[in-house]
Each structure stands twice: as structure tokens, then as C-alpha cells.
Amino acid sequence: MKFHEGHRQGPGFAHLLLSSHQRLTSTPLCPSVFPDAGEAARWLYESAPFGLLAHDAGADPVFVYANRTAQKCFEYGWGEFVRLPSRLSADPDRQGDRNALVRSVTEHGFASGYRGLRIAGSGRRFWIEDVTMWNLLDEGGTCHGQAAVFRSWTDI
């Protein structure tokens, strides 16, 4: 399942984010029930009070999704974000920490409680906190990448 740029903000990708999070963590990502997948997709992208990111399953994963909260925190617009290798979001001195998280999620399905130093487009450093990262698995078990939600952030 390849998602075209416009579809990554739509109901199909929202379903992948929500259903894989629910299956792997046993908790819902959205606090409320939406009447349809389109409403959930809009809320995740435009209104969610947390940062939500996803990267593909490539050898050097590239972001394929960043909601508005994440875009503001990282100071990248949609077009810049979806071309950015996800490794470049972390401080170079903290790559080992980030890589360990990615490996753990790959092996175990998800990880919670992470805190990591990140870099905004302007070079500003900030902590993402209360992070849960999970594999984007469809109903057939195919992995399409990984997603992360961060519920708080603090400038350094």
C-alpha cells in the first residue's frame, strides 16, 4: 500500500495510523470517536494537541507524514517535511539514542516513555517527551514504516 502525497492526510493513512497504534499499544490514539475516517484524519492532521510523525520503511527512512503540531514544533512545512530523512530530525550527538529507539520498535512493535533531543528547521534544539513510537502495520501484517506521537515538548 503506497500512499500518494495527498492520501497521507486522508482517511486511508489515518486508518493505518489509528488501527496499528490500537493493535500494538492496546490504547486509542484519538480521545474521541469520529463519525467517519475523514473526520478522524482531519482532526489528526489539523487539530490534535500532540505531534504526530511517520516515516517510510526505506533503508534511510524519510518522513511521509507530519501533522500541523509537529510541523510547528520542527519548523518545517509539509513539503519540506515529506522529503526529510527522519534521522535528520535528531541532534547528531543523539543519533545512537534515536537509532536504538527505532531498532527497539522494529523488534518489539512499539515503545513508550521515550524522551529525545530534536532539531527544528531553524537549528533550535528541543526535547520531545512522552513519546510512543510504533510500527505501521496493516491488517495483513505488512510494515509500511513507523509512526511516533509526542505529547509534550520543551525548548532548550
Secondary structure, DSSP 8 states (H G I E B T S, - for coil): ----GGGGGSHHHHHHHHHHHHHHHSS-SSSS--SSHHHHHHIIIII-SSEEEEE-SSSS-BEEEE-HHHHHHHT--HHHHTTSBGGGGB-GGGHHHHHHHHHHHHHHSEEEEEEEEEE-TTS-EEEEEEEEEEEEE-TT--EEEEEEEEEEEEE-
